[in-house]
Amino acid sequence: MSTEKIKLCPECGSEYYAYILTCADCSVPLVMPEEIEKEKNKKPDIAMPLNEEWVTIREEGIEGVRELSDLLTRNDIFCKIVLAPGCSTGKCGCRYLLLALKENAQIAHDCIEEFHTQKYPEIKASQEWESQGRCPACGFSVNPDMKECPDCGLLLIIEK
């Protein structure tokens, strides 16, 4: 596309014809390329630490990653979103990676786990059943050597 006739998504960088208003993947308003360049020049990038090692915290669709990114940001945990390897445009319905500084990875994981426990209370019940030797899906009593719940058919994966 010619640069005079395109808009860009400020989130994923995808290019669109100028008459399109919203990014199909990110659901954010599209902007002209010069607006993005002006914003880059206007505000210095001092919020993100430089020369730090980033690690992947989650891989999900854009909505899930954005929700977790907002959560971490509200808890003063530096993070960023990048396209997962294999896609350069963001238009293929691909996955996104949520990255956090390596030194904050455990804190980020704990924050996300607490968020999921509050959002989905059934997770806690499932974890309690599992610790009691019961199927985490249905509560049926299972032996540690079982690979599948005889009641509901859930595959039981034992982490060691």
Secondary structure, 3 states (H helix, E strand, C coil): CCHHHEEECCCCCCEEECCCCECCCCCCECECHHHHHHHHHHCCCCCCCCCCCEEEEEEECHHHHHHHHHHHHHCCCCEEEEECCCCCCCCCCCCEEEEEEHHHHHHHHHHHHHHHHHHCCHHHHHHHHHHCCECCCCCCECCCCCCECCCCCCECCCCC
